[in-house]
Each structure stands twice: as C-alpha cells, then as structure tokens.
Amino acid sequence: MLLDIVQNTLDGLAIGSAYGLLAIGFTLIFGVMRRLNIAFGPSIMVGIFAGAWLHSQWSAGMIPVFLATLAGAVLASAYVERISFAAIRGDAALASMASSFAIWMQLEEAVVHVFPGRTYAFPTLQTIPMLEIGPVFLRPEYLAMFLTAAALILLLQWILTRTRFGLEVRTLADNPEAARVSGVNVAQVAFLTFLLAAVIGGVAGFLIAATDGQITPKIGLWATMKGLIAMVIGGLGSLRGALIGGLVLGVVEAQAQWFLGAAGREIVTYTLLFLALVMLPSGLAGRADAGARTEALRRL
C-alpha cells in the first residue's frame, strides 16, 4: 500500500504541475485585471482542437501541433479580451465575468459544430518506454509534463522579476492607480498579460491532451474547473498559491482515483474545494503570507 501511495504521489505531482499552469493562467488575469475570465478553459479548448485538426488533416508532428495549439489559444483569448474585458469598464467585474461566460458558450458551440464527433485523436508523447526507478515507475509523458511545467514557471518568474514588462505587471497588480500615474500603458499591459496567460494555458492544454491522446469538446469545461479549483485552494491572486494548489489537487486526485475510482475522485475533489472555501478562504499561500506578516508585526 505504501508503494501505491508513493507511485500515486509521483503521478499526481506530474498532473498537478499542469493544473498549476492552468491556475497560474487564471491568476495572472485575476491579479492584474481584478476580473475572472470564465472563458479561459474554452480558449484553451479552441487551441487544442486547432492542433488536433492539423494532426488529422495533414498528419502533422508534435511541433506543428504544439504551435497550432498555442496559436489557437492565443487568438481565442485575444477575442475574449477584446469582447469581454477591453470593451467593458474596468469597474464592471461582474459584467465582464458574465460576458466571458457567454463567449464560453459561443466558443464551445462553434467547436461542436466544426467537430461534430464526440472524441478526436491527439498525438501522444508516449514515444519512450516506461522509466523504472527501483520499485516505482515514471511515465515518460508525465515526466515531460512536469519538466516542461517547471521550465515554464521558471521562465515566467524571470519575466515578472527581471523585465520591464514584469515590473509593469506587478505595479498594475499592486496598485492600478499608481501604475497609471507612473506612465504604465494599462490597456496594453492588460492585453499582453491576457496573451501571456493564454500561452501558459495553451502549453498546459497541449501537455494534458498529448498525455491523454484524445480530446472532447468538454475539455474546455474541464480545464476551467481544474484551474479554478487549484487557484482557490492555493489562494486567489497568488502565483505561488496557484502552483501549490495545482500540485495539491493533482496528488489528491491521483490518490482518490486509485483507492476510490473515478466517481470517488470527483467527490473528493469537490469536497476539497468546499473545505478550502470554509477553512482556508485565503488559500494555502494566503495563510502562509498572513503568518509571515503577523510574525513581522510581532517582532516590531
């Protein structure tokens, strides 16, 4: 049983890294704009189906499919931003969220009409034999997922802390009015942040689809729910929390899947979300940040 727990934990961390990328995409938009993009998952779905179409029509390899997935996700996200965010006042957060929900339905219906089948093949990463490390096994696609997610998170950290664009993003997230006064082009930074979130989400969607080897139009709903749950568990507005929430969600789901089956996994997932909302409304990272601030004040 202990070996099963260790194996499930390794698998869960790999899957959770992709969940973390989805949550980071949500968090970037929420942190900068103070608005929730409900159509984030469906935008990723458009990219995934663009990659699947290229693969089915032209037998394209992994790199063209990857680029098509990113391009589709970015274009769909740009459309969402123009319609649901740029065209609506900044203080109308509820209107933006409702508008993005309408765009969600629009994108999903468009994909269903273009791809009327229920399931479509997606090129897989299963080109390397299973890796055996002692008594545990590592699926090569899981390892690729984890390493790619880690590299992308490090790159994002560099962008946010070492570039002028990252400084503008952090300024806008901390104090929008101060950002405007200091000369930050708020509209441009918000739009570029939206596209950055789309790239991150597109990578996550590609990794997930390439691991499963098949997709359905419901992957938009799935990506939205996983990203939102991971973000809530980790803490709204915290990039570190988004990553932590994704990893925790991945491990919990892997353990629940093994011991309780698919139905039990979903019950455990939403129970975890409920407990996070009730017991840790500020999320895991939010609680840690609050503890650090309390300790600093105590020392003063």
KEZAKOL-541879 format. One line per field, with one value per residue (C-alpha): residue number from 1; z, y, x. Coordinates in steps of 0.25 Angstrom, whole numbers, plus 5000, padded with zeros to 4 digits. Layout:
BEGIN
nr: (NUM; ...)
up: (Z; ...)
north: (Y; ...)
east: (X; ...)
//
This chain:
BEGIN
nr: (1; 2; 3; 4; 5; 6; 7; 8; 9; 10; 11; 12; 13; 14; 15; 16; 17; 18; 19; 20; 21; 22; 23; 24; 25; 26; 27; 28; 29; 30; 31; 32; 33; 34; 35; 36; 37; 38; 39; 40; 41; 42; 43; 44; 45; 46; 47; 48; 49; 50; 51; 52; 53; 54; 55; 56; 57; 58; 59; 60; 61; 62; 63; 64; 65; 66; 67; 68; 69; 70; 71; 72; 73; 74; 75; 76; 77; 78; 79; 80; 81; 82; 83; 84; 85; 86; 87; 88; 89; 90; 91; 92; 93; 94; 95; 96; 97; 98; 99; 100; 101; 102; 103; 104; 105; 106; 107; 108; 109; 110; 111; 112; 113; 114; 115; 116; 117; 118; 119; 120; 121; 122; 123; 124; 125; 126; 127; 128; 129; 130; 131; 132; 133; 134; 135; 136; 137; 138; 139; 140; 141; 142; 143; 144; 145; 146; 147; 148; 149; 150; 151; 152; 153; 154; 155; 156; 157; 158; 159; 160; 161; 162; 163; 164; 165; 166; 167; 168; 169; 170; 171; 172; 173; 174; 175; 176; 177; 178; 179; 180; 181; 182; 183; 184; 185; 186; 187; 188; 189; 190; 191; 192; 193; 194; 195; 196; 197; 198; 199; 200; 201; 202; 203; 204; 205; 206; 207; 208; 209; 210; 211; 212; 213; 214; 215; 216; 217; 218; 219; 220; 221; 222; 223; 224; 225; 226; 227; 228; 229; 230; 231; 232; 233; 234; 235; 236; 237; 238; 239; 240; 241; 242; 243; 244; 245; 246; 247; 248; 249; 250; 251; 252; 253; 254; 255; 256; 257; 258; 259; 260; 261; 262; 263; 264; 265; 266; 267; 268; 269; 270; 271; 272; 273; 274; 275; 276; 277; 278; 279; 280; 281; 282; 283; 284; 285; 286; 287; 288; 289; 290; 291; 292; 293; 294; 295; 296; 297; 298; 299; 300)
up: (5000; 5003; 4989; 4983; 4991; 4986; 4972; 4972; 4978; 4967; 4956; 4964; 4964; 4949; 4946; 4957; 4950; 4938; 4948; 4953; 4940; 4938; 4951; 4948; 4935; 4943; 4954; 4944; 4939; 4952; 4959; 4948; 4944; 4957; 4948; 4945; 4931; 4931; 4916; 4919; 4918; 4905; 4899; 4902; 4896; 4883; 4882; 4885; 4874; 4865; 4868; 4866; 4853; 4848; 4852; 4846; 4833; 4830; 4839; 4846; 4856; 4870; 4868; 4857; 4866; 4878; 4870; 4865; 4879; 4884; 4873; 4874; 4889; 4887; 4876; 4884; 4897; 4889; 4884; 4898; 4903; 4893; 4895; 4909; 4916; 4907; 4903; 4917; 4928; 4938; 4950; 4944; 4948; 4949; 4934; 4929; 4936; 4930; 4917; 4917; 4921; 4908; 4900; 4906; 4901; 4887; 4886; 4891; 4881; 4870; 4873; 4874; 4860; 4853; 4860; 4862; 4867; 4882; 4882; 4874; 4874; 4878; 4876; 4889; 4896; 4898; 4890; 4901; 4909; 4923; 4933; 4945; 4957; 4968; 4971; 4964; 4950; 4943; 4930; 4920; 4917; 4932; 4933; 4921; 4926; 4940; 4934; 4923; 4934; 4943; 4932; 4928; 4943; 4944; 4931; 4936; 4949; 4941; 4932; 4944; 4953; 4942; 4931; 4930; 4925; 4938; 4946; 4940; 4942; 4957; 4958; 4952; 4960; 4973; 4970; 4957; 4960; 4963; 4950; 4942; 4949; 4947; 4932; 4930; 4918; 4926; 4914; 4907; 4919; 4922; 4908; 4908; 4921; 4915; 4904; 4913; 4921; 4908; 4905; 4918; 4917; 4903; 4908; 4919; 4910; 4900; 4911; 4916; 4902; 4898; 4911; 4909; 4894; 4891; 4893; 4894; 4894; 4909; 4911; 4912; 4924; 4930; 4929; 4935; 4947; 4949; 4948; 4957; 4968; 4968; 4969; 4980; 4988; 4987; 4989; 4979; 4973; 4977; 4967; 4977; 4982; 4968; 4967; 4981; 4979; 4966; 4972; 4984; 4975; 4966; 4977; 4984; 4971; 4968; 4982; 4981; 4967; 4971; 4984; 4981; 4966; 4956; 4963; 4977; 4971; 4967; 4981; 4987; 4978; 4981; 4996; 4996; 4989; 5000; 5011; 5005; 5004; 5018; 5026; 5017; 5010; 5007; 5001; 5005; 5001; 5006; 5020; 5019; 5015; 5026; 5036; 5031; 5032; 5046; 5051; 5045; 5053; 5065; 5064; 5062)
north: (5000; 5010; 5007; 5010; 5023; 5027; 5024; 5031; 5043; 5044; 5043; 5053; 5063; 5062; 5064; 5075; 5083; 5084; 5088; 5098; 5104; 5106; 5112; 5122; 5126; 5129; 5136; 5145; 5151; 5152; 5158; 5169; 5172; 5168; 5161; 5146; 5140; 5129; 5126; 5123; 5108; 5109; 5118; 5106; 5096; 5104; 5103; 5088; 5086; 5094; 5085; 5072; 5077; 5080; 5066; 5059; 5066; 5067; 5056; 5068; 5064; 5069; 5082; 5088; 5082; 5090; 5103; 5101; 5099; 5111; 5120; 5115; 5118; 5132; 5136; 5131; 5138; 5151; 5150; 5148; 5160; 5170; 5166; 5163; 5172; 5183; 5187; 5187; 5197; 5193; 5194; 5185; 5172; 5165; 5169; 5164; 5151; 5149; 5153; 5143; 5132; 5136; 5135; 5121; 5116; 5123; 5116; 5103; 5103; 5107; 5095; 5085; 5090; 5089; 5076; 5068; 5056; 5053; 5049; 5052; 5047; 5056; 5052; 5046; 5047; 5032; 5030; 5026; 5013; 5014; 5018; 5009; 5015; 5004; 4999; 5011; 5015; 5028; 5030; 5038; 5047; 5050; 5054; 5062; 5069; 5072; 5077; 5086; 5092; 5094; 5101; 5110; 5114; 5118; 5126; 5133; 5136; 5142; 5151; 5156; 5159; 5163; 5170; 5184; 5177; 5169; 5181; 5188; 5175; 5175; 5190; 5189; 5177; 5184; 5198; 5201; 5216; 5217; 5210; 5220; 5231; 5226; 5225; 5210; 5207; 5200; 5195; 5189; 5183; 5176; 5171; 5165; 5159; 5153; 5147; 5142; 5135; 5129; 5124; 5117; 5111; 5106; 5099; 5093; 5088; 5083; 5075; 5069; 5066; 5059; 5051; 5046; 5044; 5048; 5061; 5064; 5078; 5077; 5079; 5094; 5092; 5082; 5092; 5103; 5095; 5089; 5103; 5110; 5099; 5099; 5115; 5115; 5104; 5112; 5126; 5136; 5145; 5137; 5131; 5123; 5119; 5115; 5105; 5099; 5098; 5090; 5081; 5078; 5076; 5066; 5058; 5057; 5053; 5042; 5036; 5037; 5031; 5019; 5016; 5021; 5021; 5032; 5035; 5035; 5044; 5055; 5054; 5056; 5068; 5076; 5072; 5078; 5091; 5092; 5090; 5100; 5111; 5108; 5106; 5114; 5125; 5132; 5119; 5111; 5122; 5133; 5127; 5126; 5140; 5145; 5137; 5143; 5157; 5154; 5149; 5162; 5171; 5163; 5165; 5180)
east: (5000; 5011; 5017; 5004; 5003; 5018; 5014; 5001; 5008; 5019; 5008; 4999; 5011; 5013; 4998; 4997; 5008; 4999; 4987; 4997; 4999; 4984; 4983; 4994; 4987; 4975; 4983; 4990; 4977; 4971; 4983; 4985; 4970; 4963; 4953; 4951; 4952; 4942; 4945; 4960; 4957; 4949; 4960; 4970; 4960; 4960; 4975; 4975; 4965; 4973; 4985; 4976; 4971; 4985; 4989; 4977; 4977; 4992; 4998; 5006; 5016; 5017; 5024; 5014; 5002; 5008; 5010; 4996; 4990; 4997; 4993; 4978; 4978; 4985; 4975; 4963; 4968; 4970; 4956; 4951; 4959; 4954; 4940; 4938; 4949; 4954; 4940; 4935; 4938; 4949; 4940; 4929; 4935; 4922; 4919; 4932; 4930; 4916; 4921; 4932; 4922; 4914; 4927; 4930; 4916; 4920; 4933; 4928; 4917; 4926; 4935; 4924; 4919; 4932; 4936; 4922; 4929; 4930; 4944; 4956; 4971; 4982; 4997; 5003; 5016; 5017; 5030; 5039; 5038; 5033; 5045; 5047; 5054; 5054; 5040; 5033; 5031; 5031; 5022; 5031; 5019; 5017; 5032; 5031; 5019; 5026; 5039; 5032; 5023; 5035; 5043; 5031; 5029; 5044; 5042; 5030; 5037; 5049; 5039; 5032; 5044; 5055; 5048; 5041; 5028; 5029; 5031; 5019; 5010; 5014; 5011; 4998; 4994; 4998; 4992; 4985; 4984; 4999; 5002; 4994; 5001; 5015; 5012; 5009; 5000; 4990; 4982; 4994; 4999; 4986; 4985; 4999; 4996; 4984; 4992; 5003; 4992; 4987; 5001; 5003; 4989; 4992; 5004; 4996; 4985; 4995; 5002; 4989; 4983; 4997; 4997; 4982; 4983; 4969; 4960; 4946; 4939; 4937; 4951; 4948; 4939; 4949; 4961; 4953; 4948; 4962; 4969; 4959; 4959; 4974; 4974; 4964; 4972; 4985; 4979; 4973; 4983; 4996; 5004; 5011; 4998; 4993; 5005; 5003; 4988; 4991; 5001; 4992; 4980; 4988; 4993; 4979; 4972; 4983; 4981; 4966; 4966; 4974; 4966; 4952; 4951; 4947; 4934; 4941; 4951; 4941; 4935; 4948; 4952; 4939; 4940; 4954; 4949; 4938; 4948; 4957; 4946; 4941; 4954; 4964; 4957; 4970; 4976; 4989; 4998; 4990; 4990; 5006; 5007; 4997; 5006; 5019; 5012; 5007; 5021; 5028; 5018; 5020; 5035; 5033)
//
